Amino acid sequence: MRKNMTRKLTMLTLSAFTLLAGLATSSMAQTVTNPVSLVGGFGYGRGGDTIVVGTYTDGSVTNIKAGNGLDLFLGGAYRLNEKLAVQVDAGYQSSTGSAVNGELTFKRLPVEVLGYFYLDKSWRVGLGARFDEHVKLSGTGVASAVQHNFNSAVGGMAEIEYLISPEVGIKFRGIKEKFKPNGYDVTFNGNQAAILVSLYYF
């Protein structure tokens, strides 16, 4: 069932980008001078269900949520015309709770595919899909027995970005996704709201 959902979401994403490409071809907008750029960035997301609450022997408590975590990404973008652009990137997101005698970390490697529409020179909105691979909850120290792999996940994304300059942007993002640990009949809501800084190199 998850494979069918993944296939449908992938087809919807490809269809959306095909439509964008068609609009770009038929558009009379001015040609973009430097359409290709390298993009990288960082940010932080918050939200989702609590995956684990840990109490260490020193009395400290850590709370790991499915949507929390530092988010790093690197990829490429292509400006189709004045109004439309596409972006593909891969990244790393993790949430860690630490104590003096151990830590717990929930991590994943997301691949993102996005299409953007420019409202003007400074603002653009985007829609896309996010594919999370190598999703894992792991522990060290006194929590080293915690080692759980999760199924790959597919989610949807929507965001708005303010471009301070052509090279720097600040984006506000919402992500809808779910995570299911291997071998367990339970699903964790991984929905998150995030703020990120994007850096573009032409």
C-alpha positions, 0 to 999 in steps of 0.5 A: 500500500505504501508503494502505491502511495509513493508511486502516486505521489511521485507521479503527481510531482512529475505531472506538476513539474511537467505542467511547469515546464509547459508553462515555461515553454509557452511563457513570453517572460524575459529570459533568465541570465543565470538559470542554474544555481547550486543551493544549500542551507540550514534551519530547524523544524518543530512538531510531530508526535513524541517518539520517545521520552527518556530518563537518564540515570542522572535524572535528566529527561529528554523528549524526542519528537518526529518533526523536530530537528536541525535540517541541512540540505544541498542541491541544485535549482533551475529557473525556467523563466521569470515566474517558475523554478524547480529545485532538487536537494538532499539533506540530513535532519536530526533531533538529539536529546543528550545527558552526561551519560548518553543520548538519543537521536532520531535522524533521517536523510530526506530528498526533496523535489520542489516547484516554485512560483514567483509572486515578485522579485522578492517572494515565491511560493513552493510545493513539492514532495519529500522522500525520507530514507535511512530513518532511525532512532538510536542511542549511545551510552546508557541508551545504547540499547535503543536501535530502531529502524523506520520505514522510508517515508513520503510526505508533502511540502509547502513553503513561502520564501523571502529572497533578501537578495538573489543569493540569500533567502529565508523560507517558512515551510510546512511538511506533512509526513508519517513515520512507521518503525519496522516491526511495529504496528504504530505510526508517528505523525512527523508533521513540522513547521520549519524556518530555513536559510537558503544560500544560492550560488550562480 
